[in-house]
Amino acid sequence: MRSIGVGSMKTCLAAAGLAVTLSLTSPAVADQLSDGTAAYHGRDYTTAFTLLRPLAEQGNARAENLVGLMYVNGLGVEADIETGIAWLDKAADQGDMNAERMLAALFIGDSRIASPGADAMSWLHKAADRNFPPAETSLGAMYLMGTGVPMNDGVALDWFRKAADQGYPKAQGELGRMYATGQGTPTDNVQALMWITLAAKGGDASVKQYAEIIATKMTPEQIAEAQKLAAVWTPTAPTPRIVTP
């Protein structure tokens, strides 16, 4: 039988002790997380923060995400966008999809955050790679305008299509405009009107006037074809990850 040295024995005993500790504390941690999450969704943010902050400090991704949200929105604690993002970063680094999406949403539209930088683009890409349509659409707009990235109509079109295929109205409108103007793709008024019709149906009122302009360049047969395509269209599964330059 192979002998075990004192050092190895201590390591084994420590590991066993850790396993016992985890087995004893895990149910308590789960209960605390459950109670904290319930308090958060019940809008008892003071209780939620009290329960979740210690778990976040122990590295629990779900707790990190919720604590980050409380700091971002000033729920149960004084609002602090930088501290909130730091906690969301910790959760996202562990693969918490909700944290990744929240970071992307913050970098997309929160006025407290400066114009897109390296961190913003990193989280936008991560959220977009997980098929989050607002992030995909924002990336499309950035590549279309050359904001923080090299201008690339083809890549912009691909990102818009990825979100449009999932039924996101804003992306559908942008995709329609690109077909109408021939940016990143040959001009195709039938496809343009189809996507813009879908965007309008989905609630994007900004495209209504654009649809009328495109229709003036089309024959009645083309308009009918576009309307038929829009009527039978259904969302599709997300396309594979887009590789950008």
N, C-alpha and C positions, 0 to 999 in steps of 0.2 A: 504494500500500500504506500502511495506517495505521501511523504510527510509534508506538513504545512508549517511554514515559519511563523514566528510570532507576529511579524508585520502583516503577513497575509491573513492570519487569523483575526487580527484587529480589524483589517479591512472588511473581512466577511461579516464579523459581528456588527460593524458599523452599518454595513449595507442591510443586514437583517433588521437592525434597529430602525433604520430609515423606512424600510418596508412596513414594519409594524406601525410606526408613527403615521405613515401615509394612510394605511388601512384604517387607523383609528380616527384620523382627522378628515378624511375625504368626505364621509357623510355629513359632517358638520359644515365643511366648506360648501358642499352642494346645497345644504339647507340655507346657509347664509346667502349664497348666490341667488337661490330661488326667492328668498324673502326680499332681498335687495332689488331684484328684477321686478318682482310683483309691486314693491313700493314705487319703483320708478314708473311703471305703467299705470299705477294708481295715482300718480302725480303727488305722492308723498315724498318729495325730493330730498327733504332733510334726512328722513330715515334711510332713503336709498343711498345717499352719499355716505352716511355713517356706516352702513353695512358693506358697501361696495369698495370704498377707498382702501381698507386694509387688504382686501382680496386683490385689488389692482396692484398694490405695492408688492404682493407676493407673486405677481406675474400672471394672474388669471386674465386671459384675453377678453373674455366677455365683460368682466368688471372694468378692465381698462377702457373698453369701448364706451360703456355707459358713463363712466367717470369723465371721459373726454367729452362726451356730449353734454354733460351737466356743466362743465367748465365753458364750453363753447356757447351754450345758451343761457348761462346764468341761472341754472336750476338747482336750488338748494345750496348754492355757493356763488360767490361773486364771479361774474363773467370774466374770463381770461382766455382769449383766443389762442395765445401762444401755449399756455399750459394745456388747454384742450387738445390742440394739435399734437402736442408731445405725447399725451396719453393715447390718442388715436393712432399715432405712429407706432407705439409699442404694440397695440393690438393688431394693427395691420401687418407688422413684421412677423407676427405669429400666424398669419394667414386668415385673420378675421375679415371676411368679405364685407360685412357691414361697415367696419372701420375704413376699409379701402374705398368703398363707395362714398362714405361721408367725407373723407378727405378730398376725393375727386369733386364732390358737390361743393365743398367749401372753396376749393381753388377755382371752380368754375364761376361762382356767383356771389361770393361774400365780399362786400366792399371793404371789410377790415383787412383783407389780404391783398398784398401788392400784386402787380402784374405777373403772369406766369413765369416762374423760374425753373430751375432744375428739379426741385422737389415737386412742384406742381405738375410738371410733365411726367415725372416718374409715377405719381399716384394716378394721374389721368390714364396713363397707359395701362397700369395694373387693373384699374377698374374697367377700362375698355376691353382688355383681354378677357375679363370675366363677363363680358356681354352686358355692360351697363350702358343703355342707349344715350343718356345725357352726356356721359364721358366720351362715347364714340362720336357723338355729334359735335362736341366741343373740339375734339381733335380734328375732325373734318374741317371745321371753321378755321382752326389755326393753320392747317396746311393750305387751305384755300387762300388765306390772307397773308401767309408767311409770318404769323405772330409767334415768336419764340422758336420757330422751326423754319427750315428752308421751304419756300413756296413750292407746292407740288399738287397740281390739279388732279392728277391720277390717284394719288394717295387720298386726297380729300374726298374724291368721288367714292372710293372704296369704303372709307369710314362712314360716310353718309348712307351708303347702301346697306351696310351692316346694321345700322340702327333703324333705317327705313324698313328693312325686311322684317324687323321685329314689331313694326307697327308704331314707331315713334313719330308723331306728326311733324315736329320741327325738322327732323332729318328728311322726311318725305318731301317737305316743301323745298329744302335745299337741293335735294337730288333732282327734283323737277326743274328747278331754275338752271341747274347745270346742263340738263338735257336741252333746255330751251336755248341756252347761250352757246352750247358746244364746248364747255369747259371740261377737259379731261375725258371727253367722249364725243363722238359725232353728234351733231344736232339731230334731235328726234322729238318733234312736237307731240306726237302721240304719247310717247313715254313721259314727256314733260307734263302734259295735261293729266295723264293718269295719276302720276305721283302727287301733283298739286291738288287734284280732286280728292285724293285720299287724305292729304294733309288737312284740307278744309273740313272734310267729314270728321276727322279726328279732333277738331277744335282749334286749328291754327287759322284764325281769322285774317292774318296778315297776307295770306296768299290769294284771297278772293279776287282782288284787283288784277293780280298777275295772271290768274287763270283767264280772265276776260281778254287780256292783251294777247295771250298765246292763241286763244280761240279765233281771233281776227285773222291769224295767219294760216288757218286750217280750213279744209273743205268740210262740208257737213258729214261726209263719210268718215273722215279722220276723227272728227269730234265724237261721232257715235262709237267708233272703235275704242277711243280712249275711255269713254264712259263705260263701255262694256267691260273693258279690262279692269277698271276700278271696281265695278260691281261684283266681279267674281274673284277679286284678289283676296288672299288670306295670308296672315303672317306665316313666316317660315322659321325654322330653327336657325339659331345664330350660325353665321359662316365661320370658317376657321380663322385663327389669329392672323392679322395683317402684319406683314413684315415691312417696316418703313425704313427709308434710307438712313 
